[in-house]
Amino acid sequence: MKGVTWFWKTNTNPWSSNEIEQWIPFPDIINRQIEQAYEDRQLEIVISEEYKIDLNRLLQNDIFDFGKQRPVRRCSKTGDTLTYYRRERFNFAQPIQRSIADDTLNYGCSFATDCFILFTKAILKMKITSLIDALVSGIVIEGGKPNQNDEAQSLKK
């Protein structure tokens, strides 16, 4: 199940052969739900309040307007897919802007400098590996998701 990604076609007219095909993967949670339903040989799965997926015909249907359909596809995860997920993870909808009220020499981010000084006990000399280990530990603690330690530990590598 980890090696599979489900995509939906985003073209304005998904049935037109004149447009370049554009496919976007479903979010991880929905991807897992679709794949589980596919493996359980279900005929369809409701993925939101508005959409369901017909797993026999590989179509995403609008629940309120059956005429609105889009193709979906199931692909094994490739380097392109993994690159897409990494890019999406670090893209933000809103650009990060400096705080006007609390501008410092650190470009509005004294919090990061204060945390770094506290973490290094004001010595400010440390190896990048110990910093990464601390970051991974923080992710494991803050995430608090059961059975996710392997994914967090893989960040160390």
N, C-alpha and C positions, 0 to 999 in steps of 0.2 A: 504494500500500500504506500510505502514511502517513496517508491520510485515512479509514481504516476501523478500527473497533473492534468486537471480538467480545464479547458479553455472555452471561452464564448467569443463569437465573432462580433466585432464592434462596428463594422461598417454601417453607414447610414442606411444603405439598402443591402442587407446581408445576402440577398439572392442574386445580386448583380455580378456578372462576370467581367464587367468593365472596370471595376475598382480593384485596387491592390488589397488583398486580404489582410485584415488586421485582427489578430487574436490576442485576447488578454486572459491570463489565468484567473480562476476564481480565488478568493482569499483562502488561506490554509484551512480554516474551520469548515467552510463550505466544501472545499475540495475533499476533505476527509469524509464528510457526510455523503457526498455524491459517490465517492469510491466505495464506501461501505455498502451503500444501497446497490451499487453495481455488482459488487462481490456477492451480495445476498440475493441477487437476481430479482430485485424488485422492478416493477414496470415503470414506476415514476417516483420522484421525490420532490417534496415542497422545500425550496431553499430559502424562501422569504415570504413576506405577506403578499408579494406581488407576483412571484415567479415559481414555476415548477419545471422540472426537467423530465421529459419523456426519455427513458433510458433505452427503449427499443428503437425509436426513430432518431435519437440523439438530437433532440430539439429542446430549447428553452422556450416555454410558453408563458405568456402573460395570463395570469389567472382571471383577470377581469375582461380581457379582450383576446379570445382564442386566435384571432387573426394575426396577432403580433407574435411572431416566432423568430427565433434565431438558432442557427446551428451551434452545437457544442461538439467538442472532440476530446478524446482521451489520448494523452501522449505520455511516453516515458520521459522522466526528467532528463534533460540534456544540459550541456554547458550553457546554452542560450537561456534556458529556463532559470537555471541557478543564477546567472548574471542578472536577469530581470528581477528576481527576488532580492538580490543584494542592492540593486539600484533603487527599488521601491522602498526598501527598509530605510534608506538614508535620504530619500526625497521627502520634503515637507510641503504641505499644501500652502502654508504661509511662509514667506521668507523670514529668517531670523533677523530681528532688528535690535539695534542697541537701545538700551534704556536711556531716555533723555533725562529722567529725573535722577538717576544714579550713575552718571558717567564717571569713569575713573580712567587711570592710565591703562587699565586692562580692558578698555573698550566696553565698559558697562558690565563686566563680569568679575566682580571682586569675589563672588561666591566660589568660583572654581579655584582661584588663587588661595583663598582662605582654607579651602578643603585640602589643597595640595600641601600647604605649609603644615596643617594639622596632621596629615597623614605621614609626612616625612619627619615629623618632630622638629621642624625648623632647620633641618640640615640641608634639605633641598638637593641632596645627592643620592640618587638611587638608580638601580638598574631597571630598565624598561620591563623585564620579565616579572619583577616583583610587583610592579604597578599593574601589569596585565592580570597576574594572579589575584590581586586585590579586587580588580574590576570584575573578574569572573565570579569570585566569591560573593561580591555584592549582587550580581545578577542572580545567582542561585538563591541567595537569601531573600531578595526583594521579589523575585518571580514567584517563589513559593508554590510552584506547580509540581504536583506529584509526577514521578517518572520522567522528569525533564532534566535531571542532573547530567545525563550523558550528553545532551545537546550543549549545556553550558560548559561542561568540561572540555568538549571538542573545540571551544573557542581558544583554549590554551595552545593548541597545536599550531 
